[in-house]
Amino acid sequence: MTIYVGNLSFKATEADITDVFAEYGTVKQVKVPTDRETGRMRGFAFVEMESKAEEEAAIKDLDGADWMGRTLRVNEARPRT
């Protein structure tokens, strides 16, 4: 499963996101999409963790949490259509 993390601060880095999710287990990968024209972060990211249990715990605890002055939206990522 991949976790969608929305409403991120534009100051958040891949390392910041990894640190937050590492509290719930092993982070396999963090993808932070950027705008093609400006190179600026788009305000969301995708996180993959080692196990489904770790991902579920992170979603449960972080959805709605205040981080870097923003209320996070954290849920299971939906496949692209």
PDB file of N, CA, C and O in Angstrom, chain B, residues numbered from 101:
ATOM      1  N   MET B 101       0.850  -1.177   0.000  1.00  0.00           N
ATOM      2  CA  MET B 101       0.000   0.000   0.000  1.00  0.00           C
ATOM      3  C   MET B 101       0.892   1.235   0.000  1.00  0.00           C
ATOM      4  O   MET B 101       2.003   1.225   0.528  1.00  0.00           O
ATOM      5  N   THR B 102       0.384   2.275  -0.594  1.00  0.00           N
ATOM      6  CA  THR B 102       1.058   3.567  -0.582  1.00  0.00           C
ATOM      7  C   THR B 102       0.179   4.543   0.189  1.00  0.00           C
ATOM      8  O   THR B 102      -1.046   4.527   0.068  1.00  0.00           O
ATOM      9  N   ILE B 103       0.821   5.389   0.979  1.00  0.00           N
ATOM     10  CA  ILE B 103       0.111   6.381   1.781  1.00  0.00           C
ATOM     11  C   ILE B 103       0.169   7.731   1.079  1.00  0.00           C
ATOM     12  O   ILE B 103       1.233   8.165   0.638  1.00  0.00           O
ATOM     13  N   TYR B 104      -0.972   8.386   0.979  1.00  0.00           N
ATOM     14  CA  TYR B 104      -1.050   9.750   0.460  1.00  0.00           C
ATOM     15  C   TYR B 104      -0.983  10.697   1.653  1.00  0.00           C
ATOM     16  O   TYR B 104      -1.707  10.516   2.631  1.00  0.00           O
ATOM     17  N   VAL B 105      -0.122  11.700   1.577  1.00  0.00           N
ATOM     18  CA  VAL B 105       0.002  12.700   2.633  1.00  0.00           C
ATOM     19  C   VAL B 105      -0.267  14.061   1.994  1.00  0.00           C
ATOM     20  O   VAL B 105       0.535  14.546   1.196  1.00  0.00           O
ATOM     21  N   GLY B 106      -1.391  14.670   2.345  1.00  0.00           N
ATOM     22  CA  GLY B 106      -1.784  15.933   1.740  1.00  0.00           C
ATOM     23  C   GLY B 106      -1.754  17.091   2.705  1.00  0.00           C
ATOM     24  O   GLY B 106      -1.616  16.912   3.915  1.00  0.00           O
ATOM     25  N   ASN B 107      -1.885  18.286   2.151  1.00  0.00           N
ATOM     26  CA  ASN B 107      -1.880  19.544   2.885  1.00  0.00           C
ATOM     27  C   ASN B 107      -0.546  19.769   3.597  1.00  0.00           C
ATOM     28  O   ASN B 107      -0.509  20.298   4.708  1.00  0.00           O
ATOM     29  N   LEU B 108       0.546  19.364   2.949  1.00  0.00           N
ATOM     30  CA  LEU B 108       1.873  19.564   3.520  1.00  0.00           C
ATOM     31  C   LEU B 108       2.323  21.014   3.371  1.00  0.00           C
ATOM     32  O   LEU B 108       1.943  21.704   2.425  1.00  0.00           O
ATOM     33  N   SER B 109       3.124  21.453   4.305  1.00  0.00           N
ATOM     34  CA  SER B 109       3.761  22.753   4.203  1.00  0.00           C
ATOM     35  C   SER B 109       4.722  22.724   3.017  1.00  0.00           C
ATOM     36  O   SER B 109       5.367  21.706   2.767  1.00  0.00           O
ATOM     37  N   PHE B 110       4.819  23.814   2.302  1.00  0.00           N
ATOM     38  CA  PHE B 110       5.745  23.882   1.168  1.00  0.00           C
ATOM     39  C   PHE B 110       7.198  23.915   1.629  1.00  0.00           C
ATOM     40  O   PHE B 110       8.112  23.798   0.813  1.00  0.00           O
ATOM     41  N   LYS B 111       7.413  24.075   2.938  1.00  0.00           N
ATOM     42  CA  LYS B 111       8.769  24.053   3.505  1.00  0.00           C
ATOM     43  C   LYS B 111       9.210  22.642   3.880  1.00  0.00           C
ATOM     44  O   LYS B 111      10.387  22.421   4.165  1.00  0.00           O
ATOM     45  N   ALA B 112       8.282  21.683   3.884  1.00  0.00           N
ATOM     46  CA  ALA B 112       8.615  20.306   4.263  1.00  0.00           C
ATOM     47  C   ALA B 112       9.523  19.680   3.212  1.00  0.00           C
ATOM     48  O   ALA B 112       9.339  19.885   2.012  1.00  0.00           O
ATOM     49  N   THR B 113      10.493  18.921   3.675  1.00  0.00           N
ATOM     50  CA  THR B 113      11.403  18.228   2.774  1.00  0.00           C
ATOM     51  C   THR B 113      11.153  16.727   2.842  1.00  0.00           C
ATOM     52  O   THR B 113      10.439  16.243   3.720  1.00  0.00           O
ATOM     53  N   GLU B 114      11.744  16.009   1.915  1.00  0.00           N
ATOM     54  CA  GLU B 114      11.636  14.545   1.930  1.00  0.00           C
ATOM     55  C   GLU B 114      12.174  13.988   3.247  1.00  0.00           C
ATOM     56  O   GLU B 114      11.607  13.047   3.800  1.00  0.00           O
ATOM     57  N   ALA B 115      13.261  14.563   3.746  1.00  0.00           N
ATOM     58  CA  ALA B 115      13.847  14.113   5.017  1.00  0.00           C
ATOM     59  C   ALA B 115      12.898  14.369   6.187  1.00  0.00           C
ATOM     60  O   ALA B 115      12.781  13.531   7.080  1.00  0.00           O
ATOM     61  N   ASP B 116      12.219  15.522   6.191  1.00  0.00           N
ATOM     62  CA  ASP B 116      11.253  15.827   7.255  1.00  0.00           C
ATOM     63  C   ASP B 116      10.136  14.793   7.279  1.00  0.00           C
ATOM     64  O   ASP B 116       9.759  14.293   8.339  1.00  0.00           O
ATOM     65  N   ILE B 117       9.617  14.483   6.105  1.00  0.00           N
ATOM     66  CA  ILE B 117       8.518  13.517   5.994  1.00  0.00           C
ATOM     67  C   ILE B 117       8.985  12.132   6.430  1.00  0.00           C
ATOM     68  O   ILE B 117       8.268  11.425   7.138  1.00  0.00           O
ATOM     69  N   THR B 118      10.175  11.752   6.012  1.00  0.00           N
ATOM     70  CA  THR B 118      10.739  10.457   6.407  1.00  0.00           C
ATOM     71  C   THR B 118      10.858  10.371   7.923  1.00  0.00           C
ATOM     72  O   THR B 118      10.517   9.346   8.513  1.00  0.00           O
ATOM     73  N   ASP B 119      11.339  11.439   8.559  1.00  0.00           N
ATOM     74  CA  ASP B 119      11.494  11.451  10.015  1.00  0.00           C
ATOM     75  C   ASP B 119      10.165  11.241  10.731  1.00  0.00           C
ATOM     76  O   ASP B 119      10.098  10.490  11.703  1.00  0.00           O
ATOM     77  N   VAL B 120       9.112  11.896  10.262  1.00  0.00           N
ATOM     78  CA  VAL B 120       7.797  11.762  10.897  1.00  0.00           C
ATOM     79  C   VAL B 120       7.277  10.329  10.775  1.00  0.00           C
ATOM     80  O   VAL B 120       6.793   9.757  11.752  1.00  0.00           O
ATOM     81  N   PHE B 121       7.378   9.752   9.581  1.00  0.00           N
ATOM     82  CA  PHE B 121       6.851   8.407   9.367  1.00  0.00           C
ATOM     83  C   PHE B 121       7.744   7.324   9.962  1.00  0.00           C
ATOM     84  O   PHE B 121       7.269   6.219  10.224  1.00  0.00           O
ATOM     85  N   ALA B 122       9.013   7.611  10.178  1.00  0.00           N
ATOM     86  CA  ALA B 122       9.933   6.636  10.777  1.00  0.00           C
ATOM     87  C   ALA B 122       9.536   6.307  12.212  1.00  0.00           C
ATOM     88  O   ALA B 122       9.929   5.266  12.739  1.00  0.00           O
ATOM     89  N   GLU B 123       8.767   7.176  12.843  1.00  0.00           N
ATOM     90  CA  GLU B 123       8.283   6.896  14.200  1.00  0.00           C
ATOM     91  C   GLU B 123       7.323   5.709  14.214  1.00  0.00           C
ATOM     92  O   GLU B 123       7.069   5.131  15.271  1.00  0.00           O
ATOM     93  N   TYR B 124       6.788   5.342  13.051  1.00  0.00           N
ATOM     94  CA  TYR B 124       5.809   4.251  12.958  1.00  0.00           C
ATOM     95  C   TYR B 124       6.395   2.987  12.345  1.00  0.00           C
ATOM     96  O   TYR B 124       5.703   1.973  12.253  1.00  0.00           O
ATOM     97  N   GLY B 125       7.654   3.025  11.923  1.00  0.00           N
ATOM     98  CA  GLY B 125       8.295   1.849  11.345  1.00  0.00           C
ATOM     99  C   GLY B 125       9.290   2.243  10.270  1.00  0.00           C
ATOM    100  O   GLY B 125       9.705   3.398  10.176  1.00  0.00           O
ATOM    101  N   THR B 126       9.659   1.275   9.472  1.00  0.00           N
ATOM    102  CA  THR B 126      10.660   1.470   8.430  1.00  0.00           C
ATOM    103  C   THR B 126      10.039   2.103   7.188  1.00  0.00           C
ATOM    104  O   THR B 126       9.086   1.572   6.618  1.00  0.00           O
ATOM    105  N   VAL B 127      10.583   3.231   6.784  1.00  0.00           N
ATOM    106  CA  VAL B 127      10.110   3.921   5.586  1.00  0.00           C
ATOM    107  C   VAL B 127      10.924   3.408   4.400  1.00  0.00           C
ATOM    108  O   VAL B 127      12.149   3.535   4.373  1.00  0.00           O
ATOM    109  N   LYS B 128      10.228   2.826   3.420  1.00  0.00           N
ATOM    110  CA  LYS B 128      10.900   2.306   2.229  1.00  0.00           C
ATOM    111  C   LYS B 128      11.155   3.401   1.214  1.00  0.00           C
ATOM    112  O   LYS B 128      12.218   3.442   0.594  1.00  0.00           O
ATOM    113  N   GLN B 129      10.179   4.298   1.036  1.00  0.00           N
ATOM    114  CA  GLN B 129      10.314   5.316  -0.002  1.00  0.00           C
ATOM    115  C   GLN B 129       9.391   6.496   0.278  1.00  0.00           C
ATOM    116  O   GLN B 129       8.280   6.324   0.779  1.00  0.00           O
ATOM    117  N   VAL B 130       9.864   7.692  -0.050  1.00  0.00           N
ATOM    118  CA  VAL B 130       9.051   8.904   0.009  1.00  0.00           C
ATOM    119  C   VAL B 130       9.173   9.594  -1.348  1.00  0.00           C
ATOM    120  O   VAL B 130      10.277   9.851  -1.828  1.00  0.00           O
ATOM    121  N   LYS B 131       8.033   9.890  -1.955  1.00  0.00           N
ATOM    122  CA  LYS B 131       8.016  10.616  -3.231  1.00  0.00           C
ATOM    123  C   LYS B 131       7.334  11.953  -3.001  1.00  0.00           C
ATOM    124  O   LYS B 131       6.209  12.015  -2.504  1.00  0.00           O
ATOM    125  N   VAL B 132       8.031  13.024  -3.370  1.00  0.00           N
ATOM    126  CA  VAL B 132       7.497  14.376  -3.212  1.00  0.00           C
ATOM    127  C   VAL B 132       7.397  14.991  -4.605  1.00  0.00           C
ATOM    128  O   VAL B 132       8.395  15.483  -5.131  1.00  0.00           O
ATOM    129  N   PRO B 133       6.204  14.972  -5.215  1.00  0.00           N
ATOM    130  CA  PRO B 133       6.041  15.559  -6.546  1.00  0.00           C
ATOM    131  C   PRO B 133       6.311  17.065  -6.545  1.00  0.00           C
ATOM    132  O   PRO B 133       5.972  17.774  -5.598  1.00  0.00           O
ATOM    133  N   THR B 134       6.925  17.529  -7.621  1.00  0.00           N
ATOM    134  CA  THR B 134       7.205  18.954  -7.760  1.00  0.00           C
ATOM    135  C   THR B 134       6.549  19.480  -9.029  1.00  0.00           C
ATOM    136  O   THR B 134       6.276  18.731  -9.966  1.00  0.00           O
ATOM    137  N   ASP B 135       6.306  20.771  -9.035  1.00  0.00           N
ATOM    138  CA  ASP B 135       5.731  21.431 -10.199  1.00  0.00           C
ATOM    139  C   ASP B 135       6.764  21.433 -11.328  1.00  0.00           C
ATOM    140  O   ASP B 135       7.932  21.750 -11.101  1.00  0.00           O
ATOM    141  N   ARG B 136       6.347  21.089 -12.513  1.00  0.00           N
ATOM    142  CA  ARG B 136       7.284  21.002 -13.645  1.00  0.00           C
ATOM    143  C   ARG B 136       7.908  22.343 -13.999  1.00  0.00           C
ATOM    144  O   ARG B 136       9.084  22.417 -14.356  1.00  0.00           O
ATOM    145  N   GLU B 137       7.122  23.388 -13.898  1.00  0.00           N
ATOM    146  CA  GLU B 137       7.608  24.698 -14.318  1.00  0.00           C
ATOM    147  C   GLU B 137       8.444  25.405 -13.259  1.00  0.00           C
ATOM    148  O   GLU B 137       9.474  26.001 -13.573  1.00  0.00           O
ATOM    149  N   THR B 138       8.002  25.338 -12.005  1.00  0.00           N
ATOM    150  CA  THR B 138       8.697  26.084 -10.950  1.00  0.00           C
ATOM    151  C   THR B 138       9.660  25.224 -10.140  1.00  0.00           C
ATOM    152  O   THR B 138      10.572  25.750  -9.502  1.00  0.00           O
ATOM    153  N   GLY B 139       9.465  23.900 -10.160  1.00  0.00           N
ATOM    154  CA  GLY B 139      10.296  23.013  -9.346  1.00  0.00           C
ATOM    155  C   GLY B 139       9.891  23.009  -7.886  1.00  0.00           C
ATOM    156  O   GLY B 139      10.521  22.346  -7.062  1.00  0.00           O
ATOM    157  N   ARG B 140       8.844  23.746  -7.567  1.00  0.00           N
ATOM    158  CA  ARG B 140       8.361  23.846  -6.179  1.00  0.00           C
ATOM    159  C   ARG B 140       7.518  22.629  -5.815  1.00  0.00           C
ATOM    160  O   ARG B 140       6.803  22.077  -6.652  1.00  0.00           O
ATOM    161  N   MET B 141       7.613  22.227  -4.571  1.00  0.00           N
ATOM    162  CA  MET B 141       6.807  21.123  -4.056  1.00  0.00           C
ATOM    163  C   MET B 141       5.327  21.429  -4.264  1.00  0.00           C
ATOM    164  O   MET B 141       4.909  22.583  -4.166  1.00  0.00           O
ATOM    165  N   ARG B 142       4.534  20.399  -4.553  1.00  0.00           N
ATOM    166  CA  ARG B 142       3.114  20.603  -4.848  1.00  0.00           C
ATOM    167  C   ARG B 142       2.205  20.490  -3.621  1.00  0.00           C
ATOM    168  O   ARG B 142       0.991  20.647  -3.750  1.00  0.00           O
ATOM    169  N   GLY B 143       2.755  20.224  -2.450  1.00  0.00           N
ATOM    170  CA  GLY B 143       1.946  20.210  -1.231  1.00  0.00           C
ATOM    171  C   GLY B 143       1.427  18.847  -0.816  1.00  0.00           C
ATOM    172  O   GLY B 143       0.604  18.736   0.093  1.00  0.00           O
ATOM    173  N   PHE B 144       1.918  17.801  -1.491  1.00  0.00           N
ATOM    174  CA  PHE B 144       1.545  16.446  -1.087  1.00  0.00           C
ATOM    175  C   PHE B 144       2.708  15.511  -1.368  1.00  0.00           C
ATOM    176  O   PHE B 144       3.655  15.858  -2.074  1.00  0.00           O
ATOM    177  N   ALA B 145       2.613  14.297  -0.788  1.00  0.00           N
ATOM    178  CA  ALA B 145       3.673  13.307  -0.970  1.00  0.00           C
ATOM    179  C   ALA B 145       3.070  11.911  -0.885  1.00  0.00           C
ATOM    180  O   ALA B 145       1.922  11.733  -0.478  1.00  0.00           O
ATOM    181  N   PHE B 146       3.862  10.940  -1.275  1.00  0.00           N
ATOM    182  CA  PHE B 146       3.488   9.540  -1.162  1.00  0.00           C
ATOM    183  C   PHE B 146       4.561   8.817  -0.361  1.00  0.00           C
ATOM    184  O   PHE B 146       5.755   9.005  -0.592  1.00  0.00           O
ATOM    185  N   VAL B 147       4.127   7.992   0.580  1.00  0.00           N
ATOM    186  CA  VAL B 147       5.056   7.285   1.458  1.00  0.00           C
ATOM    187  C   VAL B 147       4.771   5.794   1.382  1.00  0.00           C
ATOM    188  O   VAL B 147       3.615   5.371   1.422  1.00  0.00           O
ATOM    189  N   GLU B 148       5.833   4.998   1.273  1.00  0.00           N
ATOM    190  CA  GLU B 148       5.716   3.537   1.343  1.00  0.00           C
ATOM    191  C   GLU B 148       6.490   3.072   2.556  1.00  0.00           C
ATOM    192  O   GLU B 148       7.613   3.511   2.806  1.00  0.00           O
ATOM    193  N   MET B 149       5.860   2.159   3.320  1.00  0.00           N
ATOM    194  CA  MET B 149       6.502   1.641   4.522  1.00  0.00           C
ATOM    195  C   MET B 149       6.678   0.128   4.399  1.00  0.00           C
ATOM    196  O   MET B 149       6.153  -0.504   3.483  1.00  0.00           O
ATOM    197  N   GLU B 150       7.424  -0.430   5.339  1.00  0.00           N
ATOM    198  CA  GLU B 150       7.794  -1.845   5.300  1.00  0.00           C
ATOM    199  C   GLU B 150       6.590  -2.777   5.402  1.00  0.00           C
ATOM    200  O   GLU B 150       6.524  -3.777   4.688  1.00  0.00           O
ATOM    201  N   SER B 151       5.638  -2.462   6.281  1.00  0.00           N
ATOM    202  CA  SER B 151       4.505  -3.379   6.463  1.00  0.00           C
ATOM    203  C   SER B 151       3.183  -2.626   6.478  1.00  0.00           C
ATOM    204  O   SER B 151       3.130  -1.423   6.733  1.00  0.00           O
ATOM    205  N   LYS B 152       2.128  -3.363   6.199  1.00  0.00           N
ATOM    206  CA  LYS B 152       0.781  -2.789   6.190  1.00  0.00           C
ATOM    207  C   LYS B 152       0.399  -2.295   7.588  1.00  0.00           C
ATOM    208  O   LYS B 152      -0.270  -1.270   7.715  1.00  0.00           O
ATOM    209  N   ALA B 153       0.814  -3.007   8.633  1.00  0.00           N
ATOM    210  CA  ALA B 153       0.496  -2.608  10.008  1.00  0.00           C
ATOM    211  C   ALA B 153       1.124  -1.256  10.347  1.00  0.00           C
ATOM    212  O   ALA B 153       0.495  -0.427  11.005  1.00  0.00           O
ATOM    213  N   GLU B 154       2.361  -1.031   9.899  1.00  0.00           N
ATOM    214  CA  GLU B 154       3.028   0.250  10.133  1.00  0.00           C
ATOM    215  C   GLU B 154       2.295   1.370   9.397  1.00  0.00           C
ATOM    216  O   GLU B 154       2.102   2.460   9.935  1.00  0.00           O
ATOM    217  N   GLU B 155       1.894   1.086   8.171  1.00  0.00           N
ATOM    218  CA  GLU B 155       1.168   2.092   7.385  1.00  0.00           C
ATOM    219  C   GLU B 155      -0.156   2.444   8.030  1.00  0.00           C
ATOM    220  O   GLU B 155      -0.514   3.619   8.109  1.00  0.00           O
ATOM    221  N   GLU B 156      -0.891   1.437   8.495  1.00  0.00           N
ATOM    222  CA  GLU B 156      -2.187   1.680   9.135  1.00  0.00           C
ATOM    223  C   GLU B 156      -2.031   2.494  10.412  1.00  0.00           C
ATOM    224  O   GLU B 156      -2.848   3.372  10.689  1.00  0.00           O
ATOM    225  N   ALA B 157      -0.979   2.212  11.201  1.00  0.00           N
ATOM    226  CA  ALA B 157      -0.736   2.961  12.435  1.00  0.00           C
ATOM    227  C   ALA B 157      -0.415   4.423  12.116  1.00  0.00           C
ATOM    228  O   ALA B 157      -0.893   5.326  12.802  1.00  0.00           O
ATOM    229  N   ALA B 158       0.392   4.656  11.083  1.00  0.00           N
ATOM    230  CA  ALA B 158       0.743   6.017  10.697  1.00  0.00           C
ATOM    231  C   ALA B 158      -0.492   6.782  10.224  1.00  0.00           C
ATOM    232  O   ALA B 158      -0.684   7.941  10.589  1.00  0.00           O
ATOM    233  N   ILE B 159      -1.326   6.133   9.415  1.00  0.00           N
ATOM    234  CA  ILE B 159      -2.542   6.775   8.926  1.00  0.00           C
ATOM    235  C   ILE B 159      -3.448   7.141  10.096  1.00  0.00           C
ATOM    236  O   ILE B 159      -3.967   8.255  10.164  1.00  0.00           O
ATOM    237  N   LYS B 160      -3.632   6.202  11.007  1.00  0.00           N
ATOM    238  CA  LYS B 160      -4.521   6.414  12.153  1.00  0.00           C
ATOM    239  C   LYS B 160      -4.054   7.598  13.008  1.00  0.00           C
ATOM    240  O   LYS B 160      -4.864   8.428  13.418  1.00  0.00           O
ATOM    241  N   ASP B 161      -2.755   7.671  13.272  1.00  0.00           N
ATOM    242  CA  ASP B 161      -2.238   8.711  14.164  1.00  0.00           C
ATOM    243  C   ASP B 161      -2.025  10.064  13.485  1.00  0.00           C
ATOM    244  O   ASP B 161      -2.194  11.103  14.123  1.00  0.00           O
ATOM    245  N   LEU B 162      -1.662  10.065  12.215  1.00  0.00           N
ATOM    246  CA  LEU B 162      -1.280  11.322  11.570  1.00  0.00           C
ATOM    247  C   LEU B 162      -2.398  12.026  10.818  1.00  0.00           C
ATOM    248  O   LEU B 162      -2.297  13.227  10.567  1.00  0.00           O
ATOM    249  N   ASP B 163      -3.463  11.318  10.450  1.00  0.00           N
ATOM    250  CA  ASP B 163      -4.564  11.974   9.746  1.00  0.00           C
ATOM    251  C   ASP B 163      -5.206  13.002  10.673  1.00  0.00           C
ATOM    252  O   ASP B 163      -5.697  12.658  11.748  1.00  0.00           O
ATOM    253  N   GLY B 164      -5.198  14.251  10.254  1.00  0.00           N
ATOM    254  CA  GLY B 164      -5.764  15.332  11.060  1.00  0.00           C
ATOM    255  C   GLY B 164      -4.780  15.957  12.033  1.00  0.00           C
ATOM    256  O   GLY B 164      -5.129  16.895  12.749  1.00  0.00           O
ATOM    257  N   ALA B 165      -3.556  15.448  12.068  1.00  0.00           N
ATOM    258  CA  ALA B 165      -2.547  15.983  12.988  1.00  0.00           C
ATOM    259  C   ALA B 165      -2.033  17.328  12.490  1.00  0.00           C
ATOM    260  O   ALA B 165      -1.981  17.572  11.285  1.00  0.00           O
ATOM    261  N   ASP B 166      -1.655  18.195  13.417  1.00  0.00           N
ATOM    262  CA  ASP B 166      -1.068  19.484  13.067  1.00  0.00           C
ATOM    263  C   ASP B 166       0.439  19.296  12.949  1.00  0.00           C
ATOM    264  O   ASP B 166       1.088  18.835  13.889  1.00  0.00           O
ATOM    265  N   TRP B 167       0.997  19.656  11.783  1.00  0.00           N
ATOM    266  CA  TRP B 167       2.431  19.519  11.549  1.00  0.00           C
ATOM    267  C   TRP B 167       2.908  20.684  10.693  1.00  0.00           C
ATOM    268  O   TRP B 167       2.366  20.937   9.617  1.00  0.00           O
ATOM    269  N   MET B 168       3.904  21.378  11.168  1.00  0.00           N
ATOM    270  CA  MET B 168       4.466  22.556  10.484  1.00  0.00           C
ATOM    271  C   MET B 168       3.371  23.584  10.172  1.00  0.00           C
ATOM    272  O   MET B 168       3.392  24.227   9.123  1.00  0.00           O
ATOM    273  N   GLY B 169       2.418  23.727  11.098  1.00  0.00           N
ATOM    274  CA  GLY B 169       1.369  24.724  10.937  1.00  0.00           C
ATOM    275  C   GLY B 169       0.240  24.330   9.996  1.00  0.00           C
ATOM    276  O   GLY B 169      -0.597  25.167   9.658  1.00  0.00           O
ATOM    277  N   ARG B 170       0.201  23.078   9.569  1.00  0.00           N
ATOM    278  CA  ARG B 170      -0.838  22.601   8.641  1.00  0.00           C
ATOM    279  C   ARG B 170      -1.511  21.363   9.234  1.00  0.00           C
ATOM    280  O   ARG B 170      -0.880  20.610   9.975  1.00  0.00           O
ATOM    281  N   THR B 171      -2.780  21.153   8.915  1.00  0.00           N
ATOM    282  CA  THR B 171      -3.495  19.952   9.331  1.00  0.00           C
ATOM    283  C   THR B 171      -3.340  18.910   8.226  1.00  0.00           C
ATOM    284  O   THR B 171      -3.840  19.086   7.115  1.00  0.00           O
ATOM    285  N   LEU B 172      -2.643  17.831   8.547  1.00  0.00           N
ATOM    286  CA  LEU B 172      -2.345  16.808   7.549  1.00  0.00           C
ATOM    287  C   LEU B 172      -3.569  15.995   7.154  1.00  0.00           C
ATOM    288  O   LEU B 172      -4.446  15.724   7.974  1.00  0.00           O
ATOM    289  N   ARG B 173      -3.610  15.613   5.886  1.00  0.00           N
ATOM    290  CA  ARG B 173      -4.578  14.627   5.398  1.00  0.00           C
ATOM    291  C   ARG B 173      -3.764  13.396   5.026  1.00  0.00           C
ATOM    292  O   ARG B 173      -2.952  13.432   4.102  1.00  0.00           O
ATOM    293  N   VAL B 174      -3.988  12.319   5.747  1.00  0.00           N
ATOM    294  CA  VAL B 174      -3.205  11.101   5.532  1.00  0.00           C
ATOM    295  C   VAL B 174      -4.166   9.940   5.320  1.00  0.00           C
ATOM    296  O   VAL B 174      -4.997   9.652   6.181  1.00  0.00           O
ATOM    297  N   ASN B 175      -4.053   9.273   4.173  1.00  0.00           N
ATOM    298  CA  ASN B 175      -4.902   8.112   3.894  1.00  0.00           C
ATOM    299  C   ASN B 175      -4.243   7.215   2.858  1.00  0.00           C
ATOM    300  O   ASN B 175      -3.180   7.530   2.324  1.00  0.00           O
ATOM    301  N   GLU B 176      -4.890   6.105   2.591  1.00  0.00           N
ATOM    302  CA  GLU B 176      -4.376   5.189   1.587  1.00  0.00           C
ATOM    303  C   GLU B 176      -4.492   5.851   0.216  1.00  0.00           C
ATOM    304  O   GLU B 176      -5.540   6.390  -0.139  1.00  0.00           O
ATOM    305  N   ALA B 177      -3.411   5.804  -0.542  1.00  0.00           N
ATOM    306  CA  ALA B 177      -3.414   6.422  -1.869  1.00  0.00           C
ATOM    307  C   ALA B 177      -4.299   5.606  -2.806  1.00  0.00           C
ATOM    308  O   ALA B 177      -4.307   4.376  -2.775  1.00  0.00           O
ATOM    309  N   ARG B 178      -5.041   6.331  -3.640  1.00  0.00           N
ATOM    310  CA  ARG B 178      -5.879   5.672  -4.640  1.00  0.00           C
ATOM    311  C   ARG B 178      -5.084   5.494  -5.925  1.00  0.00           C
ATOM    312  O   ARG B 178      -4.248   6.336  -6.254  1.00  0.00           O
ATOM    313  N   PRO B 179      -5.329   4.423  -6.647  1.00  0.00           N
ATOM    314  CA  PRO B 179      -4.603   4.242  -7.906  1.00  0.00           C
ATOM    315  C   PRO B 179      -4.992   5.314  -8.917  1.00  0.00           C
ATOM    316  O   PRO B 179      -6.109   5.830  -8.910  1.00  0.00           O
ATOM    317  N   ARG B 180      -4.039   5.629  -9.784  1.00  0.00           N
ATOM    318  CA  ARG B 180      -4.315   6.608 -10.835  1.00  0.00           C
ATOM    319  C   ARG B 180      -5.364   6.059 -11.786  1.00  0.00           C
ATOM    320  O   ARG B 180      -5.417   4.857 -12.042  1.00  0.00           O
ATOM    321  N   THR B 181      -6.200   6.953 -12.309  1.00  0.00           N
ATOM    322  CA  THR B 181      -7.217   6.506 -13.271  1.00  0.00           C
ATOM    323  C   THR B 181      -6.887   7.004 -14.653  1.00  0.00           C
ATOM    324  O   THR B 181      -7.625   6.732 -15.600  1.00  0.00           O
TER     325      THR B 181
END
